[in-house]
Amino acid sequence: VEGIKSFVLDTVIKAGANPCPPVILGIGIGGTLEMCTLLSKKALLRDMSQKSSDKYIASLEDELLDDINKTGIGPQGLGGKVTCLKVNILTYPTHIAGLPVSVNMQCHASRHREITI
């Protein structure tokens, strides 16, 4: 888990102001590399008011959100307390020897729309 946290934090720090913070993070963990990337994109679609139903993953989401906001990158990379608005994680079973992690960053202007046909 520490390796995952370190990777996510490093990714956010290296991205800096490029993804237009404050960002929403979608993180995929597990499966194949392709599945992992799809999970990270799908995680971005979770409602902002929802947490993971898995208590351990929900706790990891909260820890990462706190750690990311402590980086001081802030809105538009100008410094401040809010670098990330939400961290959503989706997981899939995988072999521990090949644990893929994918981080997808969404601009704060994310918009969601649904339609039923």
N, C-alpha and C positions, 0 to 999 in steps of 0.2 A: 504494500500500500504506500509506503514512503517513496518508492520509486515512481509510482503513478503521480503522487502529489508533486514531487520534484519536477517531473516532466511537464505537468500542466502549468505550474508556476513559471518554469523556464520559458515555455511557449508564450505565455501572456506577456512576460517581461520583454522577450525578444520582439514581439509584435508591437509593443509600445502604443503609439498613437495611431498606427496604421488601420486598425479595424474600427476607428471612431468610437472610443469608449465614451460612456460606459457600455460594456458589452453584455450579451447574454451568451453563456457558454453551454454548448452541447458536447458531452463527452461520451464516447462509446468505448466500452471495455469488453474484450473477449471476442469469441468467434474467430473468423478469418479476418484478414486485413480488410477485405471488401465489406464484410458484415459489420465490422467495427466502424468503418467510415459511414456506412448507412445508419447505424445506430446513433452516431454523433449528430447527424443531420436530423434524424427523427426526434432526438432529444430536444432540439430547439423548438419543436412544435408543441411541447407540453405547456399547458396553461401556467402563467406566471404565479398563480396562487397555489399550485399543486407541488407537493414534494413527492419523492419516491415512496412507493408503498413499502419498500424494504427499509427497515429502520437503520440498518448499517449503512446503506447507500445514502439515505437521507442525511445521516450524520456526516458522511464524507462530503456531500454537497455543501453542507453548512461550513465545515472546516475549510474547504477550498475557497468558498466565498469570502470568509474572513481573511484568509491568507492573501488572496488576490487583492482585496481592498486595502491591505496593509502595505502594498507595494508603493502606494503614493502616485501612481501614474495619473489617476484622476480623469475627469471629463476632457475629452479631446487631447489627452496627454499633457495637459497644462498643470498637472498636480492636483491633489485633493484626496478625499477619503473614499469616493465612489468610482472605482474602476470597473466593477462588475455588478450588474443588477441581479443576476440569477445564474446558478449553476445547476444544470440538469444532467443526470447520468443515467444511461441505459446500459445493461450488461447482457452478456450471452455466454453460455458455457464454452470453455476452451481448455486446452492443455496448458498448464502453468509454464511450461518451457517456451511457449510461443505466445505469451500474453500481449496481444496488440492493444494499443490505446490510441484513440483518435480524438483530437480537439478541434471543434468547429466554433468559430466566433461569429456572432451575429451582431450587427450594429444595433444600438438602442432603439432605432426607429422600426423595429420588427413589427410587421402587421400580419394578422391572422384573419382569415375569412372562411366561413363554412357555408355550404349549400347542400340541400337535400333534394335529390331529383326523384 
